Amino acid sequence: MNGVVGKIVGVGRALGERVVTNDGFQNALNTDNAWIVERTGIKERHFVADGENCATLAADASNKALEHAGLKSEAIDLILCATSTAPESMPSVACLVGDMIGAAGIGAMDLAAACAGYSYAASVADSMLRSGAARRVLLIGADVMTSIVDQKDRSTAVLFGDGAGAVVLERGSGESGFVDHILGADGGMAPLLRAGHPGSDEKLYQNGREVFKWAVRIIPQMVEKLLARNDVSPEQVQYIIPHQANTRIIQAAVRKMDIPEEKIVVNLDRFGNTSAASIPISYPDIYGHFEPGKYVITAGFGAGLTWAANLYRI
Ligand SMILES: CC(C)(COP(=O)(O)OP(=O)(O)OC[C@H]1O[C@@H](n2cnc3c(N)ncnc32)[C@H](O)[C@@H]1OP(=O)(O)O)[C@@H](O)C(=O)NCCC(=O)NCCS
């Protein structure tokens, strides 16, 4: 394959320091481990501890990705962070990360597309590499969902976690890199899933059933479109990383696709739904197993409603 550009050369993740198991909600929320595991697949999630926020997690994940790539922060040209939970309206998380990792002076910006944020940002990062505007991009997905979720609402509190995933993307030799992207949004469906700014009283609201049904449709639609228009067969796909919202969503989506279940990456049991972080926090578990020449599909969906997917050739 010629012409592929943005190659992943380093991956890293950071999770909130406090591990909260399902039992941790039992007394306060009139729920139990069995309900949560059966309806969502989640067993535990990480919440930020005092002193941690979206930017500290993003910087921590970034340092790990740089170390994994064997690069110093000076090697980066651009920092792009997908997030909807920046601790303040300004500055952006990306700017704070630049300072924290010792890369002040280079371009830094956030991109908001909720749980589809990483896939959106990957397409932007890839475009910057293709255009020649950057040679290496630090691409981050980071969200602190505890800052927008009502911890007294059992129908949402149990679902979300705090985390960040980062990748170093560089202009490769043309063999390995992003091949294609899909981006979509429909603001008419905004009432199905929305939240106020972090720290405000307007906490996350969702119509769980409608979002569930929509997600089960949109994942296979994106995967099939990427495969068909790039002439890639399901056998050539090594991994699909869907946004980690609910294991039952992923299972129902997989049943609609011609892809064996073992190729689908699932880590909801450990991390819950970490929004824009959920796809990039998956990489450290699989990157070492990547088989050159095969493909990885990343597929995000979330508030907006937004959806986005990426086809990556290893
Ligand atoms: C939220 C979700 C897990 C709820 O599961 P569900 O099977 O659809 O459950 P329902 O919403 O039909 O609720 C069933 C009952 O469980 C109750 N319930 C909700 N959360 C509960 C909890 N943590 N513990 C116990 N009971 C709970 C509800 O109150 C409801 O009770 P009622 O019938 O007495 O009103 C599911 O709809 C979902 O995951 N939707 C997608 C949400 C999502 O992924 N959003 C992010 C997208 S990026």
The ligand as a MOL file (V3000), in Angstrom:
LIG
                    3D

  0  0  0     0  0            999 V3000
M  V30 BEGIN CTAB
M  V30 COUNTS 48 50 0 0 0
M  V30 BEGIN ATOM
M  V30 1 C -27.3900 2.6370 30.6440 0
M  V30 2 C -27.6420 1.1680 30.3360 0
M  V30 3 C -26.5320 0.3170 30.9260 0
M  V30 4 C -28.9600 0.7590 30.9850 0
M  V30 5 O -29.2100 -0.5850 30.6910 0
M  V30 6 P -30.6700 -1.0280 30.2000 0
M  V30 7 O -30.6570 -2.4790 30.1050 0
M  V30 8 O -30.9630 -0.2200 28.9720 0
M  V30 9 O -31.5370 -0.5810 31.4110 0
M  V30 10 P -32.7820 0.4340 31.4190 0
M  V30 11 O -32.3240 1.8280 31.1030 0
M  V30 12 O -33.8400 -0.1510 30.5800 0
M  V30 13 O -33.1520 0.3800 32.9230 0
M  V30 14 C -33.6660 -0.7920 33.4830 0
M  V30 15 C -33.8110 -0.5760 34.9640 0
M  V30 16 O -32.5240 -0.6400 35.5710 0
M  V30 17 C -32.4000 0.4290 36.4900 0
M  V30 18 N -31.0050 0.7840 36.6410 0
M  V30 19 C -30.2920 1.6890 35.9470 0
M  V30 20 N -29.0340 1.7130 36.3950 0
M  V30 21 C -28.9540 0.8100 37.4010 0
M  V30 22 C -27.9270 0.3770 38.2390 0
M  V30 23 N -26.6740 0.8810 38.1700 0
M  V30 24 N -28.1930 -0.5870 39.1330 0
M  V30 25 C -29.4130 -1.1250 39.2360 0
M  V30 26 N -30.4340 -0.7490 38.4600 0
M  V30 27 C -30.2090 0.2080 37.5520 0
M  V30 28 C -33.2300 1.5290 35.8870 0
M  V30 29 O -33.5920 2.4470 36.9030 0
M  V30 30 C -34.4160 0.7710 35.3700 0
M  V30 31 O -35.2960 0.5250 36.4120 0
M  V30 32 P -36.8790 0.7170 36.2020 0
M  V30 33 O -37.2300 -0.2480 35.1170 0
M  V30 34 O -37.4110 0.4030 37.5430 0
M  V30 35 O -37.0130 2.1450 35.7830 0
M  V30 36 C -27.7460 0.9460 28.8070 0
M  V30 37 O -28.9200 1.5170 28.3070 0
M  V30 38 C -26.5900 1.5270 28.0500 0
M  V30 39 O -25.4480 1.1410 28.2600 0
M  V30 40 N -26.8550 2.4180 27.0930 0
M  V30 41 C -25.8250 3.0390 26.3070 0
M  V30 42 C -25.2290 4.1550 27.0990 0
M  V30 43 C -23.8980 4.5540 26.5940 0
M  V30 44 O -23.1070 3.7590 26.2030 0
M  V30 45 N -23.6280 5.8620 26.6290 0
M  V30 46 C -22.3870 6.4120 26.2460 0
M  V30 47 C -22.2270 6.3530 24.7790 0
M  V30 48 S -20.7320 7.0600 24.3110 0
M  V30 END ATOM
M  V30 BEGIN BOND
M  V30 1 1 1 2
M  V30 2 1 2 3
M  V30 3 1 2 4
M  V30 4 1 2 36
M  V30 5 1 4 5
M  V30 6 1 5 6
M  V30 7 2 6 7
M  V30 8 1 6 8
M  V30 9 1 6 9
M  V30 10 1 9 10
M  V30 11 2 10 11
M  V30 12 1 10 12
M  V30 13 1 10 13
M  V30 14 1 13 14
M  V30 15 1 14 15
M  V30 16 1 15 16
M  V30 17 1 15 30
M  V30 18 1 16 17
M  V30 19 1 17 18
M  V30 20 1 17 28
M  V30 21 1 18 19
M  V30 22 1 18 27
M  V30 23 2 19 20
M  V30 24 1 20 21
M  V30 25 1 21 22
M  V30 26 2 21 27
M  V30 27 1 22 23
M  V30 28 2 22 24
M  V30 29 1 24 25
M  V30 30 2 25 26
M  V30 31 1 26 27
M  V30 32 1 28 29
M  V30 33 1 28 30
M  V30 34 1 30 31
M  V30 35 1 31 32
M  V30 36 2 32 33
M  V30 37 1 32 34
M  V30 38 1 32 35
M  V30 39 1 36 37
M  V30 40 1 36 38
M  V30 41 2 38 39
M  V30 42 1 38 40
M  V30 43 1 40 41
M  V30 44 1 41 42
M  V30 45 1 42 43
M  V30 46 2 43 44
M  V30 47 1 43 45
M  V30 48 1 45 46
M  V30 49 1 46 47
M  V30 50 1 47 48
M  V30 END BOND
M  V30 END CTAB
M  END
